[in-house]
């Protein structure tokens, strides 16, 4: 999104048909985002164009953002916990 005008510059659909519920992180011109798909894909995308540069599956859903430090990408993943009730 253009910060001055609010115009959408690009939009990228999740190839895994999930959603992106967490914040994105940008470092060195690369945008990192995760997916709620059960395989837990994370994507490195060109921040100027939205082109996916490198997908990687974490093995479980990604609901939060990522942290980048010293060339490493840190991400938490896991399934949503469900709460059950026992009648009686």
DRENTORKOL-3810 file (N, C-alpha, C; in nm, 4 decimals):
REM DRENTORKOL-3810
@n.u->0.0852; n.v->-0.1161; n.w->0.0000; ca.u->0.0000; ca.v->0.0000; ca.w->0.0000; c.u->0.0903; c.v->0.1231; c.w->0.0000
@n.u->0.0580; n.v->0.2184; n.w->-0.0822; ca.u->0.1318; ca.v->0.3439; ca.w->-0.0855; c.u->0.0979; c.v->0.4238; c.w->0.0398
@n.u->0.2005; n.v->0.4578; n.w->0.1182; ca.u->0.1781; ca.v->0.5280; ca.w->0.2450; c.u->0.1198; c.v->0.6674; c.w->0.2246
@n.u->0.1499; n.v->0.7299; n.w->0.1128; ca.u->0.1015; ca.v->0.8644; ca.w->0.0879; c.u->-0.0410; c.v->0.8717; c.w->0.0366
@n.u->-0.0780; n.v->0.7743; n.w->-0.0476; ca.u->-0.2094; ca.v->0.7798; ca.w->-0.1120; c.u->-0.3082; c.v->0.6747; c.w->-0.0619
@n.u->-0.2561; n.v->0.5692; n.w->0.0005; ca.u->-0.3436; ca.v->0.4594; ca.w->0.0426; c.u->-0.3775; c.v->0.3632; c.w->-0.0699
@n.u->-0.3215; n.v->0.3865; n.w->-0.1878; ca.u->-0.3472; ca.v->0.2994; ca.w->-0.3025; c.u->-0.2803; c.v->0.1632; c.w->-0.2823
@n.u->-0.3547; n.v->0.0557; n.w->-0.3106; ca.u->-0.2993; ca.v->-0.0787; ca.w->-0.3030; c.u->-0.2034; c.v->-0.0965; c.w->-0.4204
@n.u->-0.0785; n.v->-0.1283; n.w->-0.3908; ca.u->0.0230; ca.v->-0.1445; ca.w->-0.4946; c.u->0.0292; c.v->-0.2881; c.w->-0.5463
@n.u->0.0053; n.v->-0.3840; n.w->-0.4585; ca.u->-0.0006; ca.v->-0.5240; ca.w->-0.4993; c.u->-0.0736; c.v->-0.6040; c.w->-0.3919
@n.u->-0.1194; n.v->-0.7208; n.w->-0.4306; ca.u->-0.1866; ca.v->-0.8128; ca.w->-0.3402; c.u->-0.1515; c.v->-0.9537; c.w->-0.3850
@n.u->-0.1188; n.v->-1.0401; n.w->-0.2927; ca.u->-0.0800; ca.v->-1.1772; ca.w->-0.3256; c.u->-0.1722; c.v->-1.2743; c.w->-0.2531
@n.u->-0.2297; n.v->-1.3674; n.w->-0.3265; ca.u->-0.3173; ca.v->-1.4700; ca.w->-0.2690; c.u->-0.2327; c.v->-1.5834; c.w->-0.2116
@n.u->-0.2750; n.v->-1.6380; n.w->-0.0990; ca.u->-0.2069; ca.v->-1.7523; ca.w->-0.0382; c.u->-0.2256; c.v->-1.8741; c.w->-0.1281
@n.u->-0.1175; n.v->-1.9281; n.w->-0.1881; ca.u->-0.1309; ca.v->-2.0456; ca.w->-0.2743; c.u->-0.1848; c.v->-2.1684; c.w->-0.2012
@n.u->-0.1748; n.v->-2.1694; n.w->-0.0678; ca.u->-0.2229; ca.v->-2.2824; ca.w->0.0116; c.u->-0.3684; c.v->-2.2651; c.w->0.0523
@n.u->-0.4333; n.v->-2.1610; n.w->0.0026; ca.u->-0.5742; ca.v->-2.1331; ca.w->0.0307; c.u->-0.6039; c.v->-2.1113; c.w->0.1785
@n.u->-0.5065; n.v->-2.0632; n.w->0.2523; ca.u->-0.5285; ca.v->-2.0282; ca.w->0.3924; c.u->-0.5506; c.v->-1.8783; c.w->0.4035
@n.u->-0.5434; n.v->-1.8294; n.w->0.5237; ca.u->-0.5521; ca.v->-1.6861; ca.w->0.5466; c.u->-0.4258; c.v->-1.6411; c.w->0.6196
@n.u->-0.4030; n.v->-1.5132; n.w->0.6232; ca.u->-0.2894; ca.v->-1.4567; ca.w->0.6961; c.u->-0.3462; c.v->-1.3742; c.w->0.8104
@n.u->-0.3417; n.v->-1.4290; n.w->0.9308; ca.u->-0.4019; ca.v->-1.3586; ca.w->1.0438; c.u->-0.2993; c.v->-1.2820; c.w->1.1256
@n.u->-0.1725; n.v->-1.3096; n.w->1.1069; ca.u->-0.0694; ca.v->-1.2416; ca.w->1.1843; c.u->-0.0107; c.v->-1.1244; c.w->1.1086
@n.u->0.0692; n.v->-1.0435; n.w->1.1777; ca.u->0.1353; ca.v->-0.9329; ca.w->1.1101; c.u->0.2454; c.v->-0.9846; c.w->1.0174
@n.u->0.2861; n.v->-0.9017; n.w->0.9242; ca.u->0.3977; ca.v->-0.9366; ca.w->0.8366; c.u->0.5222; c.v->-0.8655; c.w->0.8871
@n.u->0.6375; n.v->-0.9144; n.w->0.8438; ca.u->0.7664; ca.v->-0.8561; ca.w->0.8801; c.u->0.8423; c.v->-0.8253; c.w->0.7530
@n.u->0.9095; n.v->-0.7107; n.w->0.7484; ca.u->0.9904; ca.v->-0.6747; ca.w->0.6321; c.u->1.1340; c.v->-0.6555; c.w->0.6771
@n.u->1.2265; n.v->-0.7199; n.w->0.6043; ca.u->1.3701; ca.v->-0.7046; ca.w->0.6306; c.u->1.4437; c.v->-0.7122; c.w->0.4975
@n.u->1.5290; n.v->-0.6152; n.w->0.4723; ca.u->1.6125; ca.v->-0.6139; ca.w->0.3518; c.u->1.5314; c.v->-0.6279; c.w->0.2233
@n.u->1.4154; n.v->-0.5642; n.w->0.2170; ca.u->1.3338; ca.v->-0.5674; ca.w->0.0958; c.u->1.2539; c.v->-0.6949; c.w->0.0768
@n.u->1.2518; n.v->-0.7799; n.w->0.1788; ca.u->1.1764; ca.v->-0.9056; ca.w->0.1713; c.u->1.0674; c.v->-0.9020; c.w->0.2781
@n.u->0.9450; n.v->-0.9332; n.w->0.2380; ca.u->0.8310; ca.v->-0.9387; ca.w->0.3288; c.u->0.8067; c.v->-1.0843; c.w->0.3660
@n.u->0.7897; n.v->-1.1118; n.w->0.4943; ca.u->0.7656; ca.v->-1.2474; ca.w->0.5431; c.u->0.6257; c.v->-1.2545; c.w->0.6018
@n.u->0.5507; n.v->-1.3572; n.w->0.5636; ca.u->0.4160; ca.v->-1.3773; ca.w->0.6154; c.u->0.3855; c.v->-1.5247; c.w->0.6289
@n.u->0.2910; n.v->-1.5571; n.w->0.7175; ca.u->0.2536; ca.v->-1.6963; ca.w->0.7405; c.u->0.1101; c.v->-1.7229; c.w->0.7002
@n.u->0.0707; n.v->-1.8507; n.w->0.7037; ca.u->-0.0612; ca.v->-1.8947; ca.w->0.6602; c.u->-0.1266; c.v->-1.9819; c.w->0.7660
@n.u->-0.2590; n.v->-1.9760; n.w->0.7722; ca.u->-0.3335; ca.v->-2.0617; ca.w->0.8646; c.u->-0.3607; c.v->-2.2006; c.w->0.8068
@n.u->-0.3126; n.v->-2.2292; n.w->0.6868; ca.u->-0.3255; ca.v->-2.3633; ca.w->0.6296; c.u->-0.2588; c.v->-2.4635; c.w->0.7237
@n.u->-0.3125; n.v->-2.5843; n.w->0.7333; ca.u->-0.2620; ca.v->-2.6863; ca.w->0.8256; c.u->-0.1159; c.v->-2.7236; c.w->0.8033
@n.u->-0.0636; n.v->-2.7049; n.w->0.6827; ca.u->0.0775; ca.v->-2.7349; ca.w->0.6554; c.u->0.1696; c.v->-2.6241; c.w->0.7071
@n.u->0.1118; n.v->-2.5100; n.w->0.7420; ca.u->0.1880; ca.v->-2.3997; ca.w->0.7998; c.u->0.2872; c.v->-2.3327; c.w->0.7077
@n.u->0.2454; n.v->-2.3025; n.w->0.5851; ca.u->0.3426; ca.v->-2.2372; ca.w->0.4979; c.u->0.3771; c.v->-2.0959; c.w->0.5450
@n.u->0.5026; n.v->-2.0617; n.w->0.5274; ca.u->0.5470; ca.v->-1.9239; ca.w->0.5427; c.u->0.6036; c.v->-1.8831; c.w->0.4076
@n.u->0.5937; n.v->-1.7555; n.w->0.3789; ca.u->0.6356; ca.v->-1.7059; ca.w->0.2486; c.u->0.7319; c.v->-1.5897; c.w->0.2642
@n.u->0.8380; n.v->-1.5917; n.w->0.1846; ca.u->0.9255; ca.v->-1.4764; ca.w->0.1681; c.u->0.8857; c.v->-1.4163; c.w->0.0342
@n.u->0.8497; n.v->-1.2865; n.w->0.0353; ca.u->0.8012; ca.v->-1.2213; ca.w->-0.0860; c.u->0.8797; c.v->-1.0935; c.w->-0.1132
@n.u->0.8956; n.v->-1.0615; n.w->-0.2390; ca.u->0.9567; ca.v->-0.9356; ca.w->-0.2778; c.u->0.8650; c.v->-0.8235; c.w->-0.2281
@n.u->0.9159; n.v->-0.7361; n.w->-0.1417; ca.u->0.8317; ca.v->-0.6324; ca.w->-0.0816; c.u->0.7812; c.v->-0.5308; c.w->-0.1838
@n.u->0.8473; n.v->-0.5169; n.w->-0.2972; ca.u->0.8034; ca.v->-0.4211; ca.w->-0.3993; c.u->0.6958; c.v->-0.4762; c.w->-0.4909
@n.u->0.7001; n.v->-0.6086; n.w->-0.5160; ca.u->0.6093; ca.v->-0.6664; ca.w->-0.6158; c.u->0.5104; c.v->-0.7675; c.w->-0.5591
@n.u->0.5392; n.v->-0.8268; n.w->-0.4434; ca.u->0.4546; ca.v->-0.9310; ca.w->-0.3870; c.u->0.4837; c.v->-1.0693; c.w->-0.4424
@n.u->0.5824; n.v->-1.0797; n.w->-0.5324; ca.u->0.6181; ca.v->-1.2103; ca.w->-0.5893; c.u->0.6756; c.v->-1.2996; c.w->-0.4797
@n.u->0.6231; n.v->-1.4237; n.w->-0.4717; ca.u->0.6729; ca.v->-1.5194; ca.w->-0.3725; c.u->0.8099; c.v->-1.5672; c.w->-0.4168
@n.u->0.9083; n.v->-1.5452; n.w->-0.3306; ca.u->1.0462; ca.v->-1.5836; ca.w->-0.3604; c.u->1.0787; c.v->-1.7221; c.w->-0.3063
@n.u->1.0251; n.v->-1.7511; n.w->-0.1887; ca.u->1.0618; ca.v->-1.8765; ca.w->-0.1240; c.u->0.9503; c.v->-1.9211; c.w->-0.0285
@n.u->0.8735; n.v->-2.0236; n.w->-0.0651; ca.u->0.7767; ca.v->-2.0789; ca.w->0.0298; c.u->0.8441; c.v->-2.1881; c.w->0.1136
@n.u->0.7955; n.v->-2.2086; n.w->0.2344; ca.u->0.8483; ca.v->-2.3150; ca.w->0.3195; c.u->0.7373; c.v->-2.3593; c.w->0.4147
@n.u->0.7151; n.v->-2.4892; n.w->0.4275; ca.u->0.6137; ca.v->-2.5406; ca.w->0.5197; c.u->0.6752; c.v->-2.5662; c.w->0.6558
@n.u->0.6061; n.v->-2.5189; n.w->0.7613; ca.u->0.6534; ca.v->-2.5391; ca.w->0.8984; c.u->0.5945; c.v->-2.6655; c.w->0.9606
@n.u->0.4875; n.v->-2.7176; n.w->0.9012; ca.u->0.4249; ca.v->-2.8382; ca.w->0.9539; c.u->0.3028; c.v->-2.8131; c.w->1.0404
@n.u->0.2735; n.v->-2.6879; n.w->1.0720; ca.u->0.1558; ca.v->-2.6548; ca.w->1.1523; c.u->0.1186; c.v->-2.5088; c.w->1.1267
@n.u->-0.0049; n.v->-2.4750; n.w->1.1531; ca.u->-0.0575; ca.v->-2.3419; ca.w->1.1234; c.u->0.0279; c.v->-2.2303; c.w->1.1841
@n.u->0.0293; n.v->-2.1157; n.w->1.1162; ca.u->0.1034; ca.v->-1.9982; ca.w->1.1621; c.u->0.0024; c.v->-1.8857; c.w->1.1853
@n.u->-0.0155; n.v->-1.8462; n.w->1.3104; ca.u->-0.1122; ca.v->-1.7416; ca.w->1.3443; c.u->-0.0458; c.v->-1.6098; c.w->1.3810
@n.u->0.0824; n.v->-1.6107; n.w->1.4098; ca.u->0.1504; ca.v->-1.4890; ca.w->1.4524; c.u->0.2476; c.v->-1.4373; c.w->1.3487
@n.u->0.3188; n.v->-1.3344; n.w->1.3850; ca.u->0.4191; ca.v->-1.2757; ca.w->1.2981; c.u->0.5540; c.v->-1.3434; c.w->1.3171
@n.u->0.6521; n.v->-1.2943; n.w->1.2445; ca.u->0.7865; ca.v->-1.3502; ca.w->1.2502; c.u->0.8846; c.v->-1.2450; c.w->1.2970
@n.u->0.9952; n.v->-1.2917; n.w->1.3496; ca.u->1.1026; ca.v->-1.2038; ca.w->1.3913; c.u->1.2259; c.v->-1.2390; c.w->1.3084
@n.u->1.2951; n.v->-1.1382; n.w->1.2611; ca.u->1.4150; ca.v->-1.1589; ca.w->1.1804; c.u->1.5330; c.v->-1.1018; c.w->1.2586
@n.u->1.6387; n.v->-1.1821; n.w->1.2748; ca.u->1.7578; ca.v->-1.1354; ca.w->1.3455; c.u->1.8798; c.v->-1.2083; c.w->1.2924
@n.u->1.9822; n.v->-1.1323; n.w->1.2580; ca.u->2.1090; ca.v->-1.1889; ca.w->1.2093; c.u->2.0886; c.v->-1.2911; c.w->1.0983
@n.u->1.9975; n.v->-1.2628; n.w->1.0062; ca.u->1.9753; ca.v->-1.3507; ca.w->0.8921; c.u->1.8906; c.v->-1.4730; c.w->0.9213
@n.u->1.8354; n.v->-1.4827; n.w->1.0412; ca.u->1.7500; ca.v->-1.5970; ca.w->1.0769; c.u->1.6061; c.v->-1.5497; c.w->1.0923
@n.u->1.5140; n.v->-1.6367; n.w->1.0539; ca.u->1.3706; ca.v->-1.6101; ca.w->1.0626; c.u->1.3150; c.v->-1.6964; c.w->1.1762
@n.u->1.2558; n.v->-1.6334; n.w->1.2754; ca.u->1.1976; ca.v->-1.7055; ca.w->1.3883; c.u->1.0460; c.v->-1.6967; c.w->1.3801
@n.u->0.9804; n.v->-1.8130; n.w->1.3865; ca.u->0.8353; ca.v->-1.8164; ca.w->1.3739; c.u->0.7794; c.v->-1.9228; c.w->1.4674
@n.u->0.6681; n.v->-1.8914; n.w->1.5327; ca.u->0.5988; ca.v->-1.9909; ca.w->1.6144; c.u->0.4874; c.v->-2.0522; c.w->1.5317
@n.u->0.4617; n.v->-2.1784; n.w->1.5524; ca.u->0.3532; ca.v->-2.2433; ca.w->1.4791; c.u->0.2845; c.v->-2.3445; c.w->1.5691
@n.u->0.1660; n.v->-2.3869; n.w->1.5283; ca.u->0.0907; ca.v->-2.4856; ca.w->1.6044; c.u->-0.0573; c.v->-2.4721; c.w->1.5776
@n.u->-0.1321; n.v->-2.5716; n.w->1.6152; ca.u->-0.2759; ca.v->-2.5730; ca.w->1.5915; c.u->-0.3466; c.v->-2.4997; c.w->1.7021
@n.u->-0.4612; n.v->-2.4425; n.w->1.6688; ca.u->-0.5443; ca.v->-2.3789; ca.w->1.7706; c.u->-0.5952; c.v->-2.4844; c.w->1.8679
@n.u->-0.5910; n.v->-2.4521; n.w->1.9935; ca.u->-0.6433; ca.v->-2.5449; ca.w->2.0941; c.u->-0.7960; c.v->-2.5331; c.w->2.0960
@n.u->-0.8615; n.v->-2.6450; n.w->2.1144; ca.u->-1.0069; ca.v->-2.6414; ca.w->2.1260; c.u->-1.0449; c.v->-2.6754; c.w->2.2695
@n.u->-1.1531; n.v->-2.6220; n.w->2.3129; ca.u->-1.2012; ca.v->-2.6458; ca.w->2.4486; c.u->-1.3232; c.v->-2.7337; c.w->2.4423
@n.u->-1.3242; n.v->-2.8402; n.w->2.5204; ca.u->-1.4395; ca.v->-2.9304; ca.w->2.5237; c.u->-1.5047; c.v->-2.9281; c.w->2.6609
@n.u->-1.6315; n.v->-2.9554; n.w->2.6629; ca.u->-1.7050; ca.v->-2.9585; ca.w->2.7889; c.u->-1.7648; c.v->-3.0980; c.w->2.8069
@n.u->-1.7576; n.v->-3.1477; n.w->2.9283; ca.u->-1.8159; ca.v->-3.2779; ca.w->2.9601; c.u->-1.9473; c.v->-3.2537; c.w->3.0344
@n.u->-2.0531; n.v->-3.3163; n.w->2.9864; ca.u->-2.1838; ca.v->-3.3025; ca.w->3.0487; c.u->-2.1926; c.v->-3.3973; c.w->3.1679
@n.u->-2.2239; n.v->-3.3455; n.w->3.2823; ca.u->-2.2434; ca.v->-3.4355; ca.w->3.3941; c.u->-2.1977; c.v->-3.3850; c.w->3.5180
END
